[in-house]
Amino acid sequence: MKCVRCKKKGVIYLKRHNAAFCQECFLYYYKNQVKKNIKRHRMFDKKDKVLVVISGGKDSMALWHILASEGYNVTGMYINLGIGQYSDKSQQVVESFAQKNGLELIVKDIKKEYGLDIYRLSKLLKRSTCSVCGSIKRYLFNKVAYDCWFSVVATGHNLDDEAATLLGNVLSWEEGYLARQSPVLDSTHPKLVKKVKPLYTLTERENLYYVLINKIEFLHDECPHAVGARSILYKEVLNKLEEESPGTKQRFITSFLEKGRRHFQDVYANVDLRECKLCGQVTTTEVCSFCRFISISNSQSKS
Ligand code: FES
């Protein structure tokens, strides 16, 4: 198949667009998608200070790379969550990329800095490791963004992630989550920093091509706790649908954003936000979950 743009030999075929690209034109397509998403949803502009959430995987590395190459004012932020070798390897990848490319990077280590152990916490709280991990990440990314005057936090969520999350939320009609599912979450409290997902129309595979073509080092391993996660099952189901009917994932997301999401807006607007009485960060309870984690860890280590 010929490249749809320059008519040279196409090497990357995107079934949902029924289009092939040569490497150069694929990069043009990819960059255009990101630029369009940023502009269409007024995510940020060149004056904004953007904190990019980095895990070391292909999606976040692709996001960091493209935003930096397009001249945005970006700083990466990585959290070492104490997940054995997975955390050690990913931290190495992220630090070496920042160093090689002269990029700003903030690193937080939850064990060293806060004495937190997600395994111990998940046992004590009878919550899954992923849920404890998610609460810590959400808290720290927002706190660092707020404390260091970032105007926006950008994550590498891709089309596959978004479609799988939407499917999960629809299956159990999680109204609160459906209200918040969007490529842009504007701040609803002075201490909550805006969140954006510039890659939400690009698939995992497209992000993979982007990092491979640009020779960007990334961590190939998934987090060991992702094994057996519901989101993986949803991704497999959606992949089957996509195979039969290319474009399903994109239609699912875009039609939800255009027609579905507005029906849940009241749920979002009615959430009662307050400031944690210990740290002052935004929460829905008197003490936020991060401060609860800290006090549980402290009391356990004393006993
Ligand atoms: Fe949080 Fe896997 S990255 S549990």
Boltz pocket constraint, residues with backbone or C-beta under 6 A from the ligand:
constraints:
  - pocket:
      binder: B
      contacts: [[A, 81], [A, 129], [A, 130], [A, 133], [A, 134], [A, 223], [A, 224], [A, 225], [A, 226]]
      max_distance: 6.0
